Amino acid sequence: MITMIVVIVIIAVLIIAVIGGYNGLVKFRNWVEESWSQINVQLERRHDLIPNLVNTVKGYAKHESETLEKVVEMRSQLVNGSPQERIEADNQIQGALKSIFALKESYPDLKANQNFLKLQEELTTTENKLAYARQLYNKTVAEYNIKRESFPTNIIAGMFNFHKEDQLTIPEEVREVPNVEF
């Protein structure tokens, strides 16, 4: 009789451990999805602000149309693809936006334009929020992956197909300071 009680207790403890491990993995997976959603919100915000910025600058810098067209083209890539592909498009836009913001030094009227200044401020705020959202995403992915790979939840993760998530990376060329020439 005591043996039967011990076996039942052991089975109950194992079931509770599996349920706890599974629920923990689900919680972390959902946090990863939520943190990606925060990045997505900021990418969408930038996506919506870019046409206004480009149209404001076009009136002042007609011969800079190649840079402006590049920004508009890359803007459409922000809403399609995997998280890493979208971040790569975002990184390219970031470089192009730096070039656009540098234009204000060559165009004093643009530098004084209230629409341009407001859009620049909004994009700067969005960039800051996006940087924070990226950090949160990578932190959340790291915590999820640690949980997924730690014993005994690694066994549960394997049983229920919890896959490793990739952190967002920044390509080497984006780390370099852009060279802006006029």
VEXFIDREN-72692 format. One record per residue (C-alpha): x, y, z; residue in one letter; residue number from 1. Coordinates in steps of 0.2 Angstrom, whole numbers, plus 5000, padded with zeros to 4 digits. Layout:
// residues N
((X Y Z) "A" NUM)
...
//
This chain:
// residues 182
((5000 5000 5000) "M" 1)
((5014 5012 5004) "I" 2)
((5023 5008 4988) "T" 3)
((5007 5012 4978) "M" 4)
((5006 5029 4987) "I" 5)
((5024 5033 4984) "V" 6)
((5022 5028 4965) "V" 7)
((5006 5040 4964) "I" 8)
((5016 5054 4973) "V" 9)
((5030 5052 4961) "I" 10)
((5019 5052 4946) "I" 11)
((5009 5067 4952) "A" 12)
((5026 5077 4955) "V" 13)
((5031 5072 4937) "L" 14)
((5015 5078 4930) "I" 15)
((5016 5094 4940) "I" 16)
((5034 5097 4934) "A" 17)
((5029 5094 4916) "V" 18)
((5014 5105 4917) "I" 19)
((5024 5119 4925) "G" 20)
((5038 5117 4913) "G" 21)
((5026 5118 4898) "Y" 22)
((5017 5133 4905) "N" 23)
((5033 5142 4908) "G" 24)
((5039 5139 4890) "L" 25)
((5022 5145 4883) "V" 26)
((5023 5161 4894) "K" 27)
((5041 5164 4887) "F" 28)
((5036 5161 4869) "R" 29)
((5021 5173 4871) "N" 30)
((5033 5186 4878) "W" 31)
((5044 5184 4863) "V" 32)
((5029 5186 4851) "E" 33)
((5023 5202 4861) "E" 34)
((5041 5209 4861) "S" 35)
((5041 5207 4842) "W" 36)
((5024 5215 4841) "S" 37)
((5032 5230 4849) "Q" 38)
((5045 5231 4836) "I" 39)
((5032 5229 4823) "N" 40)
((5022 5244 4830) "V" 41)
((5037 5255 4829) "Q" 42)
((5041 5249 4811) "L" 43)
((5023 5253 4806) "E" 44)
((5025 5270 4814) "R" 45)
((5040 5274 4804) "R" 46)
((5032 5267 4789) "H" 47)
((5018 5280 4791) "D" 48)
((5030 5294 4794) "L" 49)
((5042 5292 4780) "I" 50)
((5031 5298 4766) "P" 51)
((5028 5314 4775) "N" 52)
((5046 5317 4778) "L" 53)
((5051 5313 4760) "V" 54)
((5037 5325 4753) "N" 55)
((5043 5339 4764) "T" 56)
((5061 5336 4759) "V" 57)
((5057 5334 4740) "K" 58)
((5052 5352 4739) "G" 59)
((5069 5358 4745) "Y" 60)
((5081 5345 4738) "A" 61)
((5075 5341 4721) "K" 62)
((5092 5334 4715) "H" 63)
((5092 5322 4730) "E" 64)
((5078 5312 4723) "S" 65)
((5089 5296 4722) "E" 66)
((5091 5295 4741) "T" 67)
((5072 5299 4743) "L" 68)
((5067 5286 4731) "E" 69)
((5078 5273 4740) "K" 70)
((5069 5277 4756) "V" 71)
((5052 5275 4748) "V" 72)
((5057 5259 4740) "E" 73)
((5065 5252 4756) "M" 74)
((5049 5257 4766) "R" 75)
((5039 5244 4757) "S" 76)
((5051 5231 4763) "Q" 77)
((5047 5235 4781) "L" 78)
((5030 5227 4781) "V" 79)
((5035 5210 4773) "N" 80)
((5047 5196 4777) "G" 81)
((5054 5187 4792) "S" 82)
((5058 5197 4808) "P" 83)
((5077 5197 4803) "Q" 84)
((5073 5202 4785) "E" 85)
((5062 5217 4791) "R" 86)
((5076 5222 4803) "I" 87)
((5088 5222 4789) "E" 88)
((5077 5233 4778) "A" 89)
((5075 5244 4794) "D" 90)
((5094 5246 4795) "N" 91)
((5095 5251 4777) "Q" 92)
((5081 5264 4780) "I" 93)
((5090 5270 4796) "Q" 94)
((5106 5274 4785) "G" 95)
((5096 5283 4772) "A" 96)
((5086 5293 4785) "L" 97)
((5103 5299 4792) "K" 98)
((5107 5306 4775) "S" 99)
((5090 5315 4773) "I" 100)
((5093 5323 4790) "F" 101)
((5110 5328 4785) "A" 102)
((5102 5338 4770) "L" 103)
((5096 5351 4782) "K" 104)
((5113 5358 4784) "E" 105)
((5114 5361 4765) "S" 106)
((5096 5369 4764) "Y" 107)
((5094 5383 4777) "P" 108)
((5075 5384 4772) "D" 109)
((5073 5366 4776) "L" 110)
((5082 5368 4792) "K" 111)
((5069 5381 4797) "A" 112)
((5054 5371 4790) "N" 113)
((5042 5367 4805) "Q" 114)
((5035 5352 4796) "N" 115)
((5052 5345 4793) "F" 116)
((5058 5348 4811) "L" 117)
((5042 5340 4818) "K" 118)
((5044 5325 4807) "L" 119)
((5062 5324 4812) "Q" 120)
((5058 5324 4830) "E" 121)
((5044 5311 4828) "E" 122)
((5056 5299 4818) "L" 123)
((5069 5302 4831) "T" 124)
((5057 5297 4845) "T" 125)
((5052 5282 4835) "T" 126)
((5070 5277 4832) "E" 127)
((5073 5278 4851) "N" 128)
((5057 5267 4854) "K" 129)
((5063 5255 4841) "L" 130)
((5080 5253 4849) "A" 131)
((5072 5250 4865) "Y" 132)
((5060 5237 4858) "A" 133)
((5074 5228 4849) "R" 134)
((5083 5227 4866) "Q" 135)
((5068 5220 4874) "L" 136)
((5065 5208 4860) "Y" 137)
((5083 5201 4861) "N" 138)
((5082 5200 4880) "K" 139)
((5066 5191 4879) "T" 140)
((5072 5179 4866) "V" 141)
((5088 5175 4877) "A" 142)
((5077 5172 4892) "E" 143)
((5066 5160 4882) "Y" 144)
((5081 5151 4874) "N" 145)
((5089 5149 4891) "I" 146)
((5073 5142 4898) "K" 147)
((5070 5131 4883) "R" 148)
((5088 5124 4884) "E" 149)
((5089 5122 4903) "S" 150)
((5086 5105 4912) "F" 151)
((5072 5099 4914) "P" 152)
((5062 5110 4903) "T" 153)
((5073 5105 4888) "N" 154)
((5065 5088 4889) "I" 155)
((5048 5096 4889) "I" 156)
((5053 5108 4875) "A" 157)
((5058 5094 4864) "G" 158)
((5042 5084 4867) "M" 159)
((5031 5099 4863) "F" 160)
((5042 5106 4848) "N" 161)
((5047 5123 4856) "F" 162)
((5060 5129 4844) "H" 163)
((5075 5141 4847) "K" 164)
((5071 5159 4843) "E" 165)
((5084 5170 4834) "D" 166)
((5090 5186 4841) "Q" 167)
((5090 5201 4830) "L" 168)
((5107 5206 4823) "T" 169)
((5114 5221 4815) "I" 170)
((5125 5219 4800) "P" 171)
((5143 5225 4800) "E" 172)
((5140 5238 4787) "E" 173)
((5126 5246 4797) "V" 174)
((5138 5248 4812) "R" 175)
((5150 5260 4802) "E" 176)
((5147 5279 4802) "V" 177)
((5138 5284 4786) "P" 178)
((5148 5295 4774) "N" 179)
((5137 5309 4768) "V" 180)
((5143 5319 4753) "E" 181)
((5135 5333 4743) "F" 182)
//
